[in-house]
Amino acid sequence: MHVLIAEDDVASRLLLTANLRQWGYEVIAATNGQEALEVLERPDPPMLAVLDWMMPLLDGVEVCRRVRANPALKSTYLILLTAKDTEESVVEGLDAGANDYVVKPFKRRELQARIQVGTRVVQLQSELVRHVAQLETALRQVKELQGLLPICSYCKRVRDDHDYWEQIDTYVAEHSKAEFSHGICPDCYEKVVKPELERFLEQGNEGEKPTAP
């Protein structure tokens, strides 16, 4: 999983990069807020970002605001990293759109735990998006079977959009994910199959009758 680190201090950036790589993440580093925003606005951006509050061009709080103003980035998980630890600063950061807030100097295990939480949130959001897409596909398939469908009163074939008559099981299979296993219902067995079997057996018995010498 790719994680963006936005930190203007070289030593802090290298330390964060080393830690995240050790934890199994692929790191994209930015040296200021403007660069971080440009990375997040790429076609395939990292879904999790650790942003220092005090940065040139754009600070971390302003990056959070601009990310949240972009509907395409609504699922991006943002962690603010700062030496500001007052209640007002925490509230300001969260109000700007940050998902979490880590105070410098950070404790290594605490930062790892918070990034793991962000990772789980991002993964759950991705799964939710995938399930919604599957549901929308299923609904579209159901809608294809709605409406007036011409069906023959005798053979029970249906007419498709190209004015071609085909078996109803073939039509339904082509317009949905339904699969058919053919069988015989009790009514058809009594009305059709059973009489056919009886006639067959009668014909067989007549063929076995001895002929007169």
Backbone as CSV, one residue per row, in Angstrom:
resi,resn,N_x,N_y,N_z,CA_x,CA_y,CA_z,C_x,C_y,C_z
1,MET,0.841,-1.189,0.000,0.000,0.000,0.000,0.884,1.249,0.000
2,HIS,0.548,2.251,-0.832,1.305,3.488,-0.916,0.837,4.477,0.156
3,VAL,1.817,5.136,0.793,1.542,6.159,1.791,2.336,7.405,1.425
4,LEU,1.673,8.558,1.468,2.341,9.826,1.219,2.843,10.407,2.544
5,ILE,4.106,10.821,2.540,4.664,11.560,3.675,4.985,12.965,3.205
6,ALA,4.419,13.964,3.856,4.702,15.365,3.530,5.386,16.003,4.733
7,GLU,6.676,16.245,4.604,7.477,16.763,5.709,8.644,17.567,5.139
8,ASP,8.755,18.837,5.541,9.822,19.678,4.987,11.162,19.476,5.676
9,ASP,11.150,18.963,6.911,12.399,18.713,7.621,13.022,17.407,7.113
10,VAL,14.264,17.490,6.646,14.912,16.337,6.007,15.041,15.159,6.968
11,ALA,15.524,15.409,8.179,15.732,14.324,9.141,14.414,13.638,9.487
12,SER,13.356,14.426,9.731,12.043,13.843,10.060,11.493,13.042,8.887
13,ARG,11.687,13.568,7.665,11.179,12.875,6.487,11.881,11.535,6.299
14,LEU,13.207,11.521,6.492,13.957,10.274,6.348,13.568,9.271,7.436
15,LEU,13.335,9.760,8.657,12.932,8.868,9.746,11.560,8.258,9.476
16,LEU,10.611,9.080,9.042,9.276,8.570,8.719,9.340,7.557,7.578
17,THR,10.118,7.879,6.556,10.241,6.991,5.404,10.812,5.637,5.819
18,ALA,11.862,5.657,6.641,12.484,4.409,7.087,11.513,3.569,7.905
19,ASN,10.759,4.218,8.793,9.801,3.477,9.621,8.704,2.838,8.772
20,LEU,8.114,3.610,7.872,7.004,3.081,7.082,7.461,1.955,6.152
21,ARG,8.633,2.079,5.597,9.146,1.003,4.745,9.400,-0.257,5.560
22,GLN,9.856,-0.083,6.784,10.062,-1.236,7.659,8.736,-1.903,7.998
23,TRP,7.659,-1.124,8.049,6.333,-1.676,8.343,5.636,-2.239,7.098
24,GLY,6.309,-2.173,5.959,5.774,-2.811,4.759,5.051,-1.890,3.799
25,TYR,5.162,-0.570,3.976,4.477,0.377,3.092,5.436,0.900,2.012
26,GLU,4.859,1.261,0.893,5.608,1.953,-0.143,5.400,3.455,0.047
27,VAL,6.503,4.190,0.130,6.449,5.591,0.538,6.641,6.521,-0.653
28,ILE,5.793,7.552,-0.700,5.976,8.683,-1.617,6.219,9.905,-0.741
29,ALA,7.354,10.572,-0.932,7.736,11.682,-0.067,7.527,13.015,-0.767
30,ALA,7.026,13.989,-0.013,6.862,15.367,-0.494,7.533,16.306,0.496
31,THR,8.083,17.417,-0.010,8.841,18.330,0.846,8.049,19.565,1.260
32,ASN,6.835,19.739,0.699,5.992,20.876,1.086,4.531,20.552,0.809
33,GLY,3.635,21.415,1.281,2.205,21.145,1.141,1.716,21.161,-0.293
34,GLN,2.254,22.053,-1.117,1.828,22.123,-2.508,2.190,20.844,-3.251
35,GLU,3.386,20.355,-3.013,3.814,19.097,-3.638,2.950,17.936,-3.165
36,ALA,2.615,17.944,-1.880,1.757,16.879,-1.343,0.389,16.895,-2.006
37,LEU,-0.186,18.079,-2.175,-1.502,18.192,-2.806,-1.451,17.698,-4.251
38,GLU,-0.384,18.025,-4.961,-0.252,17.572,-6.344,-0.166,16.052,-6.419
39,VAL,0.509,15.432,-5.460,0.581,13.963,-5.429,-0.808,13.369,-5.181
40,LEU,-1.565,13.954,-4.269,-2.895,13.436,-3.936,-3.902,13.653,-5.058
41,GLU,-3.623,14.586,-5.957,-4.536,14.858,-7.068,-4.161,14.107,-8.340
42,ARG,-3.185,13.218,-8.249,-2.824,12.388,-9.389,-3.964,11.407,-9.701
43,PRO,-3.958,10.823,-10.906,-5.011,9.863,-11.261,-5.091,8.665,-10.315
44,ASP,-3.955,8.172,-9.823,-3.970,7.018,-8.912,-3.192,7.381,-7.648
45,PRO,-3.791,8.192,-6.774,-3.058,8.731,-5.627,-2.967,7.730,-4.482
46,PRO,-2.030,7.933,-3.562,-2.029,7.143,-2.323,-3.287,7.451,-1.524
47,MET,-3.826,6.437,-0.875,-5.072,6.607,-0.137,-4.840,7.003,1.316
48,LEU,-3.571,7.056,1.741,-3.261,7.429,3.111,-2.099,8.412,3.078
49,ALA,-2.198,9.489,3.862,-1.164,10.518,3.871,-0.863,10.954,5.296
50,VAL,0.431,11.131,5.578,0.889,11.688,6.854,1.421,13.083,6.550
51,LEU,0.774,14.102,7.084,1.070,15.491,6.734,1.592,16.259,7.935
52,ASP,2.788,16.849,7.778,3.275,17.761,8.804,2.422,19.038,8.781
53,TRP,2.179,19.607,9.951,1.349,20.816,10.006,2.085,22.001,9.395
54,MET,3.298,22.285,9.871,4.048,23.449,9.434,4.916,23.096,8.220
55,MET,4.470,23.530,7.024,5.212,23.284,5.790,5.165,24.525,4.914
56,PRO,6.164,24.693,4.030,6.138,25.827,3.102,4.992,25.703,2.098
57,LEU,4.638,26.828,1.494,3.629,26.943,0.426,2.226,26.648,0.942
58,LEU,1.993,25.438,1.380,0.716,25.078,2.011,1.019,24.300,3.275
59,ASP,0.364,24.658,4.380,0.582,23.845,5.586,-0.345,22.627,5.556
60,GLY,-0.133,21.744,6.523,-0.892,20.499,6.530,-2.388,20.706,6.674
61,VAL,-2.790,21.691,7.460,-4.217,21.964,7.651,-4.859,22.422,6.346
62,GLU,-4.171,23.269,5.598,-4.718,23.740,4.324,-4.789,22.599,3.310
63,VAL,-3.816,21.713,3.344,-3.880,20.531,2.467,-5.117,19.708,2.795
64,CYS,-5.384,19.529,4.088,-6.589,18.782,4.494,-7.846,19.454,3.952
65,ARG,-7.929,20.762,4.070,-9.115,21.481,3.598,-9.316,21.278,2.095
66,ARG,-8.234,21.384,1.335,-8.357,21.266,-0.114,-8.667,19.840,-0.546
67,VAL,-8.124,18.883,0.176,-8.444,17.484,-0.124,-9.926,17.225,0.122
68,ARG,-10.453,17.700,1.234,-11.860,17.460,1.555,-12.800,18.231,0.624
69,ALA,-12.299,19.290,0.001,-13.121,20.037,-0.956,-13.195,19.354,-2.312
70,ASN,-12.383,18.317,-2.514,-12.352,17.581,-3.786,-13.128,16.278,-3.617
71,PRO,-14.300,16.125,-4.242,-15.092,14.898,-4.070,-14.342,13.632,-4.454
72,ALA,-13.409,13.734,-5.394,-12.663,12.553,-5.840,-11.723,12.028,-4.759
73,LEU,-11.434,12.856,-3.747,-10.479,12.469,-2.698,-11.161,12.241,-1.353
74,LYS,-12.463,12.051,-1.360,-13.198,11.955,-0.097,-12.795,10.735,0.732
75,SER,-12.223,9.706,0.091,-11.845,8.496,0.825,-10.397,8.523,1.303
76,THR,-9.656,9.587,0.998,-8.263,9.674,1.425,-8.185,9.822,2.947
77,TYR,-7.340,9.019,3.567,-7.181,9.043,5.023,-6.005,9.948,5.358
78,LEU,-6.245,10.991,6.169,-5.252,12.020,6.447,-4.861,12.019,7.921
79,ILE,-3.559,11.939,8.187,-3.030,12.014,9.545,-2.164,13.262,9.647
80,LEU,-2.502,14.159,10.565,-1.706,15.363,10.809,-0.624,15.049,11.837
81,LEU,0.594,15.497,11.550,1.726,15.282,12.433,2.278,16.649,12.831
82,THR,2.242,16.977,14.134,2.610,18.336,14.542,3.031,18.398,15.998
83,ALA,3.787,19.428,16.319,4.175,19.668,17.707,3.078,20.385,18.483
84,LYS,2.054,20.889,17.794,0.957,21.577,18.471,0.057,20.555,19.165
85,ASP,-0.030,20.675,20.470,-0.797,19.674,21.219,-1.929,20.268,22.043
86,THR,-2.277,21.525,21.788,-3.377,22.132,22.531,-4.713,21.617,22.004
87,GLU,-5.724,21.739,22.844,-7.065,21.299,22.436,-7.536,22.077,21.215
88,GLU,-7.231,23.388,21.175,-7.656,24.205,20.036,-7.001,23.723,18.744
89,SER,-5.739,23.339,18.816,-5.035,22.859,17.627,-5.611,21.530,17.140
90,VAL,-5.901,20.643,18.071,-6.494,19.345,17.696,-7.832,19.565,17.009
91,VAL,-8.659,20.418,17.583,-9.974,20.699,17.007,-9.824,21.330,15.627
92,GLU,-8.887,22.266,15.493,-8.679,22.914,14.198,-8.268,21.903,13.132
93,GLY,-7.373,21.007,13.490,-6.920,20.001,12.525,-8.025,19.054,12.108
94,LEU,-8.801,18.593,13.073,-9.899,17.666,12.746,-11.004,18.379,11.974
95,ASP,-11.274,19.619,12.324,-12.278,20.393,11.588,-11.855,20.610,10.133
96,ALA,-10.555,20.682,9.897,-10.058,20.886,8.538,-10.207,19.634,7.682
97,GLY,-10.463,18.495,8.332,-10.677,17.274,7.568,-9.721,16.149,7.875
98,ALA,-8.820,16.345,8.822,-7.904,15.268,9.197,-8.674,14.131,9.870
99,ASN,-8.268,12.896,9.580,-8.887,11.742,10.228,-8.253,11.437,11.585
100,ASP,-6.972,11.803,11.721,-6.262,11.510,12.966,-5.192,12.578,13.195
101,TYR,-4.609,12.555,14.399,-3.735,13.643,14.841,-2.658,13.027,15.721
102,VAL,-1.382,13.176,15.320,-0.266,12.621,16.085,0.664,13.762,16.479
103,VAL,1.014,13.813,17.759,1.835,14.901,18.284,3.312,14.529,18.220
104,LYS,4.143,15.483,17.745,5.599,15.316,17.760,6.152,15.657,19.151
105,PRO,7.248,15.030,19.549,7.909,13.909,18.871,7.070,12.642,19.036
106,PHE,6.783,11.975,17.921,5.856,10.847,17.958,6.523,9.611,18.548
107,LYS,5.706,8.800,19.181,6.150,7.491,19.658,5.996,6.501,18.500
108,ARG,7.024,5.764,18.238,7.061,4.896,17.062,5.890,3.910,17.033
109,ARG,5.617,3.257,18.138,4.545,2.260,18.178,3.175,2.909,18.039
110,GLU,3.039,4.111,18.614,1.759,4.805,18.476,1.505,5.186,17.021
111,LEU,2.532,5.723,16.356,2.363,6.088,14.952,2.040,4.865,14.108
112,GLN,2.720,3.759,14.365,2.439,2.528,13.619,0.993,2.086,13.815
113,ALA,0.510,2.154,15.054,-0.867,1.743,15.342,-1.875,2.635,14.632
114,ARG,-1.613,3.925,14.610,-2.548,4.851,13.965,-2.541,4.673,12.445
115,ILE,-1.383,4.390,11.883,-1.323,4.130,10.443,-2.021,2.816,10.107
116,GLN,-1.909,1.827,10.979,-2.617,0.563,10.764,-4.123,0.766,10.794
117,VAL,-4.588,1.633,11.705,-6.018,1.956,11.730,-6.433,2.597,10.409
118,GLY,-5.641,3.557,9.937,-5.942,4.180,8.653,-5.955,3.184,7.516
119,THR,-5.022,2.237,7.543,-4.969,1.206,6.503,-6.246,0.373,6.497
120,ARG,-6.713,-0.017,7.688,-7.942,-0.816,7.756,-9.139,-0.023,7.250
121,VAL,-9.203,1.257,7.585,-10.313,2.099,7.114,-10.305,2.186,5.596
122,VAL,-9.124,2.418,5.015,-9.007,2.513,3.553,-9.421,1.199,2.899
123,GLN,-8.999,0.084,3.461,-9.348,-1.222,2.896,-10.854,-1.473,2.977
124,LEU,-11.462,-1.110,4.095,-12.915,-1.278,4.240,-13.669,-0.408,3.248
125,GLN,-13.193,0.811,3.038,-13.828,1.700,2.069,-13.719,1.124,0.661
126,SER,-12.558,0.559,0.328,-12.367,-0.039,-0.997,-13.300,-1.228,-1.197
127,GLU,-13.444,-2.049,-0.154,-14.357,-3.192,-0.242,-15.795,-2.714,-0.400
128,LEU,-16.157,-1.655,0.318,-17.510,-1.115,0.207,-17.778,-0.617,-1.208
129,VAL,-16.815,0.097,-1.793,-16.965,0.577,-3.167,-17.143,-0.592,-4.123
130,ARG,-16.374,-1.661,-3.919,-16.478,-2.831,-4.795,-17.848,-3.498,-4.664
131,HIS,-18.344,-3.622,-3.425,-19.658,-4.241,-3.217,-20.771,-3.385,-3.817
132,VAL,-20.653,-2.067,-3.694,-21.659,-1.177,-4.278,-21.670,-1.317,-5.794
133,ALA,-20.476,-1.421,-6.403,-20.392,-1.598,-7.854,-21.042,-2.917,-8.276
134,GLN,-20.817,-3.971,-7.495,-21.452,-5.257,-7.800,-22.973,-5.165,-7.683
135,LEU,-23.435,-4.455,-6.651,-24.874,-4.288,-6.469,-25.482,-3.501,-7.624
136,GLU,-24.805,-2.443,-8.064,-25.314,-1.646,-9.185,-25.369,-2.475,-10.454
137,THR,-24.376,-3.335,-10.664,-24.388,-4.218,-11.826,-25.561,-5.180,-11.763
138,ALA,-25.801,-5.736,-10.574,-26.926,-6.654,-10.408,-28.255,-5.951,-10.648
139,LEU,-28.381,-4.720,-10.169,-29.619,-3.970,-10.373,-29.845,-3.659,-11.851
140,ARG,-28.753,-3.348,-12.555,-28.899,-3.112,-13.996,-29.367,-4.372,-14.705
141,GLN,-28.858,-5.512,-14.281,-29.279,-6.773,-14.899,-30.743,-7.076,-14.598
142,VAL,-31.187,-6.748,-13.381,-32.593,-6.965,-13.043,-33.485,-6.061,-13.889
143,LYS,-33.055,-4.795,-14.067,-33.844,-3.854,-14.849,-33.995,-4.308,-16.296
144,GLU,-33.017,-5.034,-16.819,-33.108,-5.525,-18.190,-34.249,-6.526,-18.363
145,LEU,-34.692,-7.120,-17.262,-35.773,-8.104,-17.332,-37.132,-7.494,-16.981
146,GLN,-37.152,-6.190,-16.740,-38.408,-5.538,-16.426,-39.069,-5.021,-17.701
147,GLY,-40.343,-4.686,-17.576,-41.065,-4.160,-18.719,-41.905,-5.235,-19.401
148,LEU,-42.569,-4.865,-20.503,-43.442,-5.767,-21.252,-42.604,-6.733,-22.075
149,LEU,-42.794,-8.029,-21.877,-42.031,-9.058,-22.576,-43.001,-9.955,-23.351
150,PRO,-43.033,-9.860,-24.695,-43.946,-10.696,-25.493,-43.608,-12.177,-25.338
151,ILE,-44.607,-13.009,-25.064,-44.399,-14.440,-24.919,-45.498,-15.179,-25.668
152,CYS,-45.119,-16.224,-26.378,-46.080,-17.002,-27.162,-46.990,-17.808,-26.231
153,SER,-48.302,-17.776,-26.492,-49.251,-18.475,-25.640,-49.167,-19.984,-25.777
154,TYR,-48.559,-20.456,-26.874,-48.502,-21.897,-27.119,-47.146,-22.491,-26.739
155,CYS,-46.094,-22.023,-27.385,-44.772,-22.619,-27.144,-44.004,-21.962,-26.011
156,LYS,-44.516,-20.811,-25.533,-43.915,-20.078,-24.412,-42.545,-19.489,-24.742
157,ARG,-42.219,-19.346,-26.009,-41.007,-18.623,-26.363,-41.265,-17.120,-26.257
158,VAL,-40.191,-16.356,-26.029,-40.321,-14.912,-25.880,-39.616,-14.215,-27.041
159,ARG,-40.097,-12.991,-27.321,-39.523,-12.217,-28.413,-38.550,-11.189,-27.858
160,ASP,-37.289,-11.201,-28.376,-36.289,-10.269,-27.878,-36.375,-8.933,-28.614
161,ASP,-35.415,-8.066,-28.353,-35.413,-6.723,-28.936,-35.184,-6.731,-30.444
162,HIS,-34.669,-7.833,-30.962,-34.397,-7.940,-32.404,-35.497,-8.703,-33.142
163,ASP,-36.650,-8.832,-32.482,-37.808,-9.506,-33.078,-37.539,-10.977,-33.370
164,TYR,-36.698,-11.583,-32.536,-36.373,-13.003,-32.687,-36.973,-13.764,-31.522
165,TRP,-37.611,-14.874,-31.821,-38.257,-15.672,-30.784,-37.284,-16.739,-30.281
166,GLU,-37.134,-16.801,-28.966,-36.221,-17.786,-28.395,-36.799,-18.348,-27.103
167,GLN,-36.230,-19.461,-26.658,-36.700,-20.091,-25.442,-36.511,-19.135,-24.262
168,ILE,-37.455,-19.162,-23.333,-37.414,-18.220,-22.224,-36.194,-18.429,-21.346
169,ASP,-35.726,-19.677,-21.178,-34.548,-19.898,-20.352,-33.305,-19.309,-21.009
170,THR,-33.247,-19.377,-22.346,-32.122,-18.775,-23.060,-32.136,-17.262,-22.901
171,TYR,-33.311,-16.661,-23.012,-33.433,-15.210,-22.896,-33.025,-14.743,-21.500
172,VAL,-33.537,-15.402,-20.475,-33.230,-14.991,-19.107,-31.745,-15.163,-18.819
173,ALA,-31.139,-16.255,-19.292,-29.713,-16.483,-19.061,-28.855,-15.409,-19.722
174,GLU,-29.282,-14.910,-20.879,-28.518,-13.885,-21.584,-28.635,-12.518,-20.918
175,HIS,-29.716,-12.288,-20.154,-29.957,-10.979,-19.558,-29.763,-10.966,-18.043
176,SER,-29.222,-12.022,-17.489,-28.952,-12.060,-16.059,-27.888,-13.125,-15.802
177,LYS,-27.583,-13.320,-14.522,-26.617,-14.355,-14.147,-27.314,-15.660,-13.763
178,ALA,-28.595,-15.750,-14.026,-29.335,-16.952,-13.677,-28.898,-18.130,-14.540
179,GLU,-28.831,-19.307,-13.926,-28.528,-20.548,-14.634,-29.679,-21.524,-14.406
180,PHE,-29.917,-22.368,-15.372,-31.069,-23.266,-15.310,-30.615,-24.723,-15.253
181,SER,-31.305,-25.501,-14.429,-31.167,-26.958,-14.455,-32.567,-27.490,-14.754
182,HIS,-32.707,-28.200,-15.841,-34.028,-28.607,-16.318,-34.546,-29.831,-15.565
183,GLY,-35.821,-29.795,-15.285,-36.483,-30.897,-14.629,-37.928,-30.983,-15.108
184,ILE,-38.739,-31.769,-14.424,-40.150,-31.944,-14.798,-41.002,-31.702,-13.566
185,CYS,-41.950,-30.769,-13.675,-42.812,-30.478,-12.535,-43.866,-31.582,-12.406
186,PRO,-44.498,-31.728,-11.234,-45.497,-32.788,-11.018,-46.665,-32.728,-12.005
187,ASP,-47.162,-31.532,-12.323,-48.293,-31.423,-13.247,-47.924,-31.940,-14.632
188,CYS,-46.761,-31.550,-15.134,-46.344,-32.004,-16.463,-46.068,-33.502,-16.474
189,TYR,-45.588,-34.006,-15.333,-45.358,-35.453,-15.265,-46.678,-36.208,-15.405
190,GLU,-47.705,-35.730,-14.689,-48.990,-36.412,-14.742,-49.677,-36.245,-16.098
191,LYS,-49.566,-35.036,-16.697,-50.287,-34.749,-17.937,-49.551,-35.204,-19.188
192,VAL,-48.227,-35.192,-19.160,-47.462,-35.461,-20.375,-46.595,-36.701,-20.259
193,VAL,-45.717,-36.721,-19.266,-44.721,-37.783,-19.189,-45.350,-39.132,-18.856
194,LYS,-46.214,-39.169,-17.862,-46.807,-40.435,-17.442,-47.622,-41.089,-18.556
195,PRO,-48.501,-40.327,-19.261,-49.215,-40.957,-20.385,-48.267,-41.475,-21.471
196,GLU,-47.186,-40.740,-21.736,-46.225,-41.196,-22.740,-45.570,-42.494,-22.294
197,LEU,-45.213,-42.585,-21.034,-44.612,-43.821,-20.520,-45.582,-44.991,-20.601
198,GLU,-46.843,-44.720,-20.264,-47.834,-45.800,-20.324,-48.020,-46.285,-21.742
199,ARG,-48.095,-45.360,-22.716,-48.230,-45.772,-24.117,-47.011,-46.572,-24.572
200,PHE,-45.854,-46.142,-24.126,-44.627,-46.839,-24.502,-44.635,-48.262,-23.956
201,LEU,-45.056,-48.400,-22.689,-45.097,-49.724,-22.084,-46.135,-50.603,-22.754
202,GLU,-47.280,-50.023,-23.116,-48.316,-50.797,-23.797,-47.815,-51.288,-25.152
203,GLN,-47.145,-50.422,-25.878,-46.611,-50.827,-27.173,-45.566,-51.927,-27.011
204,GLY,-44.765,-51.815,-25.932,-43.761,-52.849,-25.694,-44.404,-54.177,-25.353
205,ASN,-45.467,-54.154,-24.573,-46.143,-55.400,-24.221,-46.798,-56.030,-25.425
206,GLU,-47.362,-55.197,-26.310,-47.993,-55.768,-27.507,-46.951,-56.421,-28.412
207,GLY,-45.759,-55.866,-28.448,-44.700,-56.460,-29.268,-44.227,-57.774,-28.729
208,GLU,-44.455,-58.036,-27.431,-44.001,-59.270,-26.816,-45.058,-60.364,-26.861
209,LYS,-46.303,-60.038,-27.323,-47.351,-61.064,-27.382,-46.990,-62.140,-28.403
210,PRO,-47.184,-63.434,-28.058,-46.841,-64.531,-28.994,-47.780,-64.524,-30.188
211,THR,-47.272,-64.855,-31.325,-48.067,-64.930,-32.550,-48.646,-66.328,-32.696
212,ALA,-49.836,-66.403,-33.337,-50.512,-67.704,-33.485,-49.717,-68.578,-34.458
213,PRO,-49.635,-69.925,-34.187,-48.915,-70.821,-35.112,-49.644,-70.942,-36.449
